[in-house]
Amino acid sequence: MPSAPPEDNTQWWCDPTTEYAFMGFSYEITDCQSLQQLIEEFRDIRYHFNSRYIRLYGFCDNEGYYDDVVSAAWENSLGVHALIWFGFDGSDIWMTRRDTLFAALHSNPLAKFVTRGVQFGSEPLYDNVLPPDQLTEQVILAKQNLSSLNIPVTVSELAYGYQERGGGQDVLDAIDYINIHMLPFFSANATTANNAWPLVLTDLDWFVEHGDGKKMYFDENGWLSSATLPSQQPTSPYAVANVQNEYDYYVLLDEHCEYLKAVEGGGIGWFAHIYSDYMEPGYGIYNSSMQQKFPFHPRTEC
């Protein structure tokens, strides 16, 4: 980062059509990590793994918390895909989270130089949090609110979330770019990660067909090393959850780097879900003791 930011961010970011391959990590903030922990782990994410971005996951409702995220990201030359977290309790606290985030984006002078985009999530259509017409309205209002900051808006969602809700196409048409949940472990046809490419292509091809050429990222993207929670149980009886398959899935993406690079919109950039098992058991590149579970040096270009 420069010693001081420029006057505006209109020439700040790389053209999204040049972004593909490994982007960084989903990073859950439900633990409300301290500023020091954010700085240390963002440093690891940036310099150990050569990440470009953090994609936030979960929530922390502590006052001023997003300012800490901005500070840690600025210090480590990372962009942030911010998140308005709906949660699963049916409450309207997401509205407060939306307003708090927008206030921080407008008031923190570094925020627009760190925040690459704002997501509504996670899986609001699949979880039926808001009807598609109301979610579309929220996206449009958010785009208007953030237009002076040049911060684009998206929804973090499964292909099936769009497919099962009448009106999902309206949401897809409203968002600025497409954040795709790519979790083939939960497919009814899942077996091992080595065999997952056709499952990835099925969802990707649907987004290509319906996405009007928009930039696409795999944001919640990975394979489970252990399905220990009720919410993690596979649909297919043949789906294998172990560390080898978690590793093999990321190898699979690397092996198809050239294919993903050629996808319309400027290629697919992908995140690893998630940084550590202390955030969400079974998905982490690190286990809950912060020991790396397997070698992880994904390609950032091809």
N, C-alpha and C positions, 0 to 999 in steps of 0.2 A: 504494500500500500504506500501511497505517497505520504509525505509528512503532513500535508493538508489536502482535503478533497478539493476537486475542481468546483466551479460554480454550479454545475448541474451534472446529471448523469446521462445525458443524451448520447455521449460518445464513450461511455464508461465500460459497458459490457461487450464481451465478444458477441458477434452475430450468432443467434441460436442455431442457424443453419450450419454452423461449423462445430457444434457440440455433439459429440457422440461417444460411445464406449463408457468406461467407468467414470462416474461423476463424483461419487462420495457415498456417504452413509445416511440412512435414516437414523435419527438420534432422538430417543425419547427423553422428554424433560419432566415427566411426572414426578421424579424424585426431587425436582427443584434444586438441581446441582448448584453448588456455590459458584461464584464468579471464578474463583481460582481453579475449581475442577473443570469448569467449562473451558478455560484457557488451556489447561494441561491436555484435556482430551481433544479439543479442537486442534491443538498443535500436533498431537499424534495423528489425527485424521489427515491433516494437511501434509505433514512432512514424512511420516512413516509410510503412509499409503498413497501419497500423491493425489489426494482428493482435491476437487475444485469447489464442492458444495457440501453443505449440511441440509438435509431435508428433515425438518422438525416433525416430531410425532408425539402424541399425547398432549399434556397440558401442564402448565404451572401457573396458578392464579395469584402468585405473590406480586405485590405491587412493584412495578418497575422491572419485572423479570426480563422482558424482551430487550430492555436496554443492556442488561448483562450479556445476553446472547449477541447483540450487536457489537459490544465491546470485545468479546472473545473472538468473534469472527473477524472483526477489523484487525485485531492484533495478529491474527494468523492468516490473513489474506484469503479468507473463505467467503463465498457467497452463501446466502441462506434462503431456502424455500420455506417461508413462514407458513403457519397452519392455524386455522380457526377450528378448534376441536369441538365437535358436537357431543361426543360421549354417547353413552348407551342408556342413560336414565330418563330420557324423554323430557328433560327440563329445558328451560330457555336460557340457561347460563351461557350458551354459545353466543347469545347476543351481546352480553357483557364482554366476553372474550373478543368478539369482533370489534366492538367499540374501543376496547383497551388497546388492541393491536393497532388499529387505525390511528388512534391518538399518538401512540409511540412513533409510528412511521412518519407522522407529520411534525412531531416535536423534536425528535432526535436528529440532529443534523447529519449523522453518519448513516442513519437507517436506510435511506434510499440508495446508498452506495454499497450496502451489504445485502439488502433484500432483493433477491432475484425474482421472486414472485410470491403471491399469496394463494394458499390452497384452502378451499372448504373441504373438511373431511373429518373422519376417515370413513369412506364408503357411505355417504349420506343417502344415496339412492338405494343401494342394496339393503341398508338397515332401515329404510323407510322413515328417516328422520324428518324430511320435508318432502312434500309432493314436488314433482318436477317443475311445475309452474312457479311455485314459491322459491325453489332453489335457483331457477333461472333468474327470477327477479332479484334475488340476493347477489348473484354474480354481476348483473348489470349495474346495480347500485354500488357495488364494491369497485367496479371498473371506473365509474364516475368519480367516486371518492378519491381514488388513487391516481387518477389520470395526470394530475399536476406533478406527481412524483415519478411518473413513467414506470410504475410497478404493475405488471400484468397479473391476471387473476385466473385461477383454474379450480377444478374440483378433483379430489383424489379418490379414484373410483375403479371398481372392477368393470370389465366388459359386461358381465352379467347384470350388474347394477343398472347400466343403461338399457340393456336388452329387455329386462323384466318389467320396467316401468314405462307405461305409456307416457310420452312426453320427454323421454330421456334424450331424444335427438335435439330438443330445444335447448337443453343444458349444454350439450356438446357443441351446438352452434354458438352459444353465448360465450363460452370460455375462450381465453386467448391462446392457450396451449393445453396439451392433453397429458395429464398425469395418470398413468395406467398402473393398476395393481396387477402384477404378474406373479401369481402364486400357484403354479401348476401342480404342486403337491395336493391341492384340494380338488383337482379335476376328477370326475368320475372315471376317467381313463388313465389315471396316474399309476405308474409302477415305480421306476427308478428315475433319477435325474438324467441319467445318460439317454433315456428314451423320451425326454420331455420336449424336445424341439417341436414336434408336430403340435403339441398342446400350446406352446408359446405362439406358434404361427397362426393357429386358429383364432386366438384373441387379437393378435397383432393385425391380421388381415381384416378383421372386422373393423378395427379402428381406422385402418387405411381407407376402407370403403366408406366409412361414415364421418371421417374426421376432416374432410375438406382441405387436406394438405397441411394441416397445422403441425407445429413442432410437437414431438411426442417424447416422453420420458417413461421408463419403468421406475416408478418411485417407491412403491412398496413391493419389493421384488426379492424373492429368495426361496429357499427350500429348508424345511425343518430338519434339525439334527436330532430332535427328540420331541415327540408329541405327548407332553406330560399334562397338558391342561384340557379340560372339556372342549374349549373353543378350538383346539388344535387338531381334533380328530379328523382323519381323512375321510373322504367320500368313498374312495376305492379301497377295497380290502387288500389290494396289491401294492399300495403306496408304501414305500420304505422310508422311514425317518431315521437317519443316523448321520454321524459327522461326515462320513465318506460321501453320502449323497448331497449334503449341504455344500461340500467342496466341489463335487462334480457338477452341480448346477452352475456355479460361477465359471468353471472351466468350459462348460457348454456355451455360455454367452461369449466367452473369449474366442472360442473356436469359430463362432459365427459373427465375429466382429465385422468382417467385410460386408456380410449380408445386412447387418443392422445399420452399418454406415450408409448403405445405399437406399434405405427406406425414405420415402418422400417426406419433405419437411426439414431435411437436413440430417437425417439419421437418428437413431435411437440412443439417447444417453440413459445410462442405468445406474441406480443406486443399489447398494447392498442393504438389505433389511435383516439385521439391525446391528448397531455397533457392538453391543455387549449383551450377554445373557442376563446381566443384572437389570436390564431394561425390560426385556421380553424373553423368557426362557425358550431356548431351542433355536432361535434365529441368529444369535450373535456371532460375529467373527471372533470375539473374545468370549470365554466362559465367564461365569459370575465372579470368578476370582481374578479376572483380567489376564488370563493366560490365553494366548492365541490358540484356537482350536485346530487350525490347519494353515499351511502356507497360503498367503493371500497377496498376490502381486498382479492385479488385473491390468489388462491393457488399457491405456488411455488414448491410443491411436492405432490405426492400422492402414 
